[in-house]
Amino acid sequence: MSLAVIQMVSQSDVLANLQQARRLLEQAAAGGAKLAVLPENFAAMGRRDMAAIGRAEALGEGPILPWLKQAARDLRLWIVAGTLPLPPIDQPEAKSNACSLLVDDQGQYVARYDKLHLFDVDVADNRGRYRESDDYAHGNRVVVADTPVGRVGLTVCYDLRFPELYSELRAAGAELITAPSAFTAVTGAAHWEVLIRARAIETQCYVLAAAQGGVHPGPRETYGHAAIVDPWGRVLAEQDQGEGVLLAERDSSEQASIRARMPVFSHRRIFSQGVQRLA
């Protein structure tokens, strides 16, 4: 089954971003993909009205959710919709989550993952300070779902720095893990490839790392290097900067062989008694 990972350079214009994303999804479908992953903030980058965007979508007054369902139906494609701002279900006035939606090829919502780890850090770039918690609330659930290409675990960007989340996804049966991202140029150059390969190796999952790759309003520069990584940690496809569509096949037999030959998951030790601290 073919997998697609998409890289974008999203701007502040939602409708223009959706047009770009549709064109890239069409390329993915034409290439035989059954599942495509859009990057974090695919519909808007550099805006300060994320809360208003989220409320409009929750009330059925925004363009993003109808667009997403239509694209999935038209292209007969399962889509991981990177992230978009959405308040909790039935609480349209609540603070939005950075929400990653999984939609099936009939346009039906299959799963929702709200980003657990929010990017509240200082970075030595032109912007300097990032505080996602100003706009978003933390999620509180680990999410996996069955798809035609395998059992998929959902994560987002900064989550990559927290391996315990990925261990939980593997424990829940994940065979592929999505990581739609918008890494800064500085942190991406330092850590992006190391992190996506490490998460693939330790979970023995395919990691589908969609990305933003270019310059955005804010000002903000993202690292790009969207990639598909196999369970042995090999980078099967990669995009440096700019928009693009990456395609790769999942080899389920090879994945099963890797897990059987190196059964790291069954070798895990749980340190329930804590750590002995020596003076």
C-alpha positions as CSV (number, residue, x, y, z in Angstrom):
1,M,0.0,0.0,0.0
2,S,1.4,3.4,-1.0
3,L,2.0,6.1,1.6
4,A,2.2,9.9,0.8
5,V,3.8,12.6,2.9
6,I,3.3,16.2,1.8
7,Q,5.5,19.3,2.3
8,M,4.0,22.8,2.0
9,V,5.0,26.4,2.6
10,S,1.7,27.6,4.0
11,Q,1.0,31.3,4.3
12,S,-1.7,33.3,6.1
13,D,-4.4,33.0,3.4
14,V,-6.5,30.0,4.3
15,L,-8.2,29.6,0.9
16,A,-4.9,29.8,-1.0
17,N,-3.4,27.2,1.3
18,L,-6.3,24.9,0.7
19,Q,-5.9,25.2,-3.0
20,Q,-2.3,24.3,-2.7
21,A,-3.0,21.4,-0.5
22,R,-5.7,20.1,-2.9
23,R,-3.2,20.1,-5.8
24,L,-0.7,18.2,-3.7
25,L,-3.2,15.7,-2.6
26,E,-4.2,15.1,-6.2
27,Q,-0.6,14.3,-7.0
28,A,-0.5,11.9,-4.1
29,A,-3.7,10.1,-5.3
30,A,-2.4,10.0,-8.9
31,G,0.7,8.3,-7.5
32,G,-1.3,5.5,-6.0
33,A,-1.4,6.7,-2.4
34,K,-4.0,5.3,-0.1
35,L,-3.1,7.5,2.9
36,A,-1.7,11.0,2.7
37,V,-0.3,13.2,5.5
38,L,-0.5,17.0,5.4
39,P,1.9,19.1,7.5
40,E,1.2,21.0,10.7
41,N,-0.7,24.3,10.2
42,F,-1.4,23.3,6.6
43,A,-4.3,25.7,6.4
44,A,-2.8,28.8,8.0
45,M,0.6,29.9,9.2
46,G,1.5,33.2,10.9
47,R,-2.0,34.2,12.0
48,R,-3.0,35.5,15.4
49,D,-6.7,34.7,15.1
50,M,-6.5,30.9,15.5
51,A,-9.2,31.0,18.1
52,A,-11.6,32.6,15.7
53,I,-10.7,30.1,13.0
54,G,-11.4,27.2,15.4
55,R,-14.7,28.6,16.5
56,A,-15.9,29.1,12.9
57,E,-15.0,25.5,12.0
58,A,-16.7,24.1,15.1
59,L,-19.9,26.0,14.3
60,G,-19.9,24.8,10.7
61,E,-19.0,28.3,9.4
62,G,-15.5,27.7,8.2
63,P,-14.0,26.4,5.0
64,I,-11.5,23.9,6.2
65,L,-13.6,20.9,7.4
66,P,-15.9,20.9,4.4
67,W,-12.9,21.1,2.1
68,L,-11.2,18.2,3.9
69,K,-14.2,15.9,3.6
70,Q,-14.7,16.8,-0.1
71,A,-11.1,16.2,-0.9
72,A,-11.1,12.8,0.8
73,R,-14.3,11.8,-1.1
74,D,-13.2,13.1,-4.5
75,L,-9.8,11.5,-4.4
76,R,-10.8,8.3,-2.6
77,L,-7.9,9.0,-0.2
78,W,-7.5,8.7,3.6
79,I,-6.0,11.9,4.8
80,V,-4.2,12.9,8.0
81,A,-5.1,16.6,8.2
82,G,-1.8,17.8,9.7
83,T,-3.2,20.2,12.3
84,L,-6.0,22.7,12.4
85,P,-7.4,24.7,15.4
86,L,-10.5,23.0,16.8
87,P,-12.1,23.4,20.2
88,P,-13.2,20.3,22.0
89,I,-16.3,18.6,20.5
90,D,-19.5,20.3,21.7
91,Q,-17.5,23.2,23.3
92,P,-17.1,25.7,20.4
93,E,-16.3,28.6,22.9
94,A,-13.5,26.7,24.6
95,K,-9.8,27.1,23.8
96,S,-8.8,25.3,20.7
97,N,-6.5,22.3,20.5
98,A,-3.9,21.8,17.8
99,C,-6.0,19.0,16.3
100,S,-4.9,16.3,13.8
101,L,-7.8,14.7,12.1
102,L,-7.9,11.3,10.3
103,V,-10.5,11.2,7.6
104,D,-11.4,8.1,5.5
105,D,-11.9,7.9,1.8
106,Q,-15.6,8.6,2.2
107,G,-15.0,11.8,4.0
108,Q,-15.9,10.5,7.5
109,Y,-13.9,11.4,10.6
110,V,-12.2,8.3,12.0
111,A,-10.0,9.8,14.7
112,R,-9.0,13.0,16.3
113,Y,-5.7,13.6,18.1
114,D,-5.1,16.8,20.1
115,K,-1.5,17.7,20.4
116,L,-0.2,16.7,23.8
117,H,3.1,18.6,23.9
118,L,2.9,22.3,23.1
119,F,5.9,24.2,21.8
120,D,6.6,26.8,24.5
121,V,10.3,27.3,24.0
122,D,13.0,30.0,23.1
123,V,14.8,29.5,19.9
124,A,17.9,31.4,18.5
125,D,16.1,32.5,15.3
126,N,14.5,35.7,14.0
127,R,11.3,35.1,16.1
128,G,13.1,34.0,19.2
129,R,10.1,33.0,21.3
130,Y,7.3,30.4,20.7
131,R,4.4,30.0,23.0
132,E,1.8,27.6,21.5
133,S,-0.1,27.5,24.8
134,D,-1.1,31.1,24.1
135,D,-3.4,29.8,21.3
136,Y,-4.0,26.1,22.2
137,A,-4.9,23.8,25.0
138,H,-3.0,20.6,25.7
139,G,-4.5,17.3,24.5
140,N,-4.9,14.4,26.9
141,R,-5.2,11.2,24.9
142,V,-3.0,8.8,22.9
143,V,-4.7,7.9,19.6
144,V,-4.4,5.0,17.2
145,A,-6.7,4.0,14.4
146,D,-7.0,1.2,11.8
147,T,-6.6,2.2,8.1
148,P,-6.2,0.3,4.9
149,V,-2.4,0.8,5.1
150,G,-2.1,-0.4,8.7
151,R,-2.7,0.7,12.3
152,V,-1.8,4.4,12.5
153,G,-0.7,6.3,15.6
154,L,-1.1,10.1,15.5
155,T,1.4,12.6,16.8
156,V,2.4,16.2,16.0
157,C,5.8,18.0,15.6
158,Y,7.1,18.8,19.2
159,D,5.8,15.4,20.3
160,L,8.8,13.9,18.5
161,R,11.0,14.9,21.5
162,F,9.0,12.6,23.9
163,P,9.7,9.0,23.2
164,E,7.4,7.7,25.9
165,L,4.4,8.8,23.7
166,Y,5.8,6.7,20.8
167,S,6.2,3.7,23.1
168,E,2.6,4.0,24.1
169,L,1.6,4.1,20.5
170,R,3.6,0.9,19.7
171,A,2.0,-0.7,22.8
172,A,-1.4,0.2,21.3
173,G,-0.6,-1.7,18.1
174,A,0.7,1.2,15.9
175,E,2.5,0.0,12.7
176,L,2.8,3.5,11.2
177,I,3.1,6.9,13.1
178,T,2.3,10.2,11.6
179,A,4.2,13.3,12.6
180,P,3.0,16.4,10.7
181,S,5.4,19.2,11.7
182,A,6.6,22.8,11.3
183,F,10.1,22.5,12.8
184,T,12.0,25.8,13.0
185,A,15.0,26.0,10.7
186,V,17.3,26.1,13.8
187,T,15.9,23.2,15.7
188,G,15.3,21.2,12.5
189,A,18.9,21.5,11.4
190,A,20.0,20.3,14.8
191,H,17.6,17.5,15.5
192,W,14.9,16.7,12.9
193,E,16.5,13.7,11.2
194,V,17.8,12.3,14.4
195,L,14.4,12.4,16.0
196,I,12.3,10.9,13.2
197,R,14.8,8.1,12.6
198,A,15.1,7.4,16.3
199,R,11.3,7.2,16.7
200,A,11.1,4.8,13.8
201,I,13.9,2.6,15.1
202,E,12.7,2.3,18.7
203,T,9.0,1.6,17.7
204,Q,9.8,-0.4,14.6
205,C,7.1,1.7,12.8
206,Y,7.0,3.6,9.6
207,V,7.2,7.3,10.5
208,L,5.4,9.7,8.1
209,A,6.9,13.1,8.8
210,A,5.1,15.7,6.8
211,A,6.6,19.2,7.1
212,Q,6.5,22.9,6.4
213,G,9.6,24.0,4.4
214,G,10.2,27.6,3.7
215,V,9.5,31.2,4.9
216,H,6.2,32.2,6.5
217,P,4.6,35.3,8.0
218,G,5.6,35.9,11.6
219,P,8.5,36.0,10.6
220,R,9.1,32.3,10.6
221,E,11.4,30.0,8.7
222,T,10.7,26.2,8.8
223,Y,13.2,23.5,8.2
224,G,11.4,21.2,5.7
225,H,13.0,17.8,5.0
226,A,9.6,16.0,5.0
227,A,10.4,12.3,5.0
228,I,9.2,8.7,5.1
229,V,11.3,6.5,7.4
230,D,11.0,2.8,7.5
231,P,11.0,0.6,10.7
232,W,14.8,0.0,10.3
233,G,15.4,3.8,10.4
234,R,16.1,4.1,6.6
235,V,14.9,7.3,5.0
236,L,12.9,6.1,2.0
237,A,12.1,9.6,0.6
238,E,12.9,13.1,1.6
239,Q,12.1,16.7,0.4
240,D,14.6,19.4,1.2
241,Q,12.7,22.8,0.9
242,G,9.6,23.9,-0.9
243,E,6.4,22.1,-1.6
244,G,6.4,18.4,-2.7
245,V,4.8,15.0,-2.5
246,L,6.8,12.0,-1.3
247,L,5.6,8.4,-2.0
248,A,6.7,5.1,-0.6
249,E,5.4,1.6,-0.2
250,R,4.8,-0.1,3.2
251,D,6.4,-3.6,3.2
252,S,4.4,-5.3,6.0
253,S,6.3,-8.6,5.6
254,E,9.7,-6.8,6.1
255,Q,8.3,-4.9,9.1
256,A,7.1,-8.2,10.7
257,S,10.5,-9.7,10.1
258,I,12.3,-6.7,11.7
259,R,10.1,-7.0,14.8
260,A,10.6,-10.8,15.0
261,R,14.4,-10.7,14.5
262,M,14.9,-7.9,17.0
263,P,12.0,-8.2,19.5
264,V,12.9,-5.0,21.4
265,F,9.3,-4.4,22.6
266,S,9.1,-7.7,24.4
267,H,12.6,-7.0,26.0
268,R,11.5,-3.7,27.5
269,R,11.9,-3.3,31.3
270,I,9.5,-1.3,33.4
271,F,11.2,0.4,36.4
272,S,8.2,0.4,38.7
273,Q,10.4,0.5,41.8
274,G,11.9,3.8,40.9
275,V,15.6,4.8,40.8
276,Q,18.1,4.3,43.6
277,R,19.9,7.6,44.2
278,L,23.4,7.3,45.6
279,A,25.1,10.0,47.6
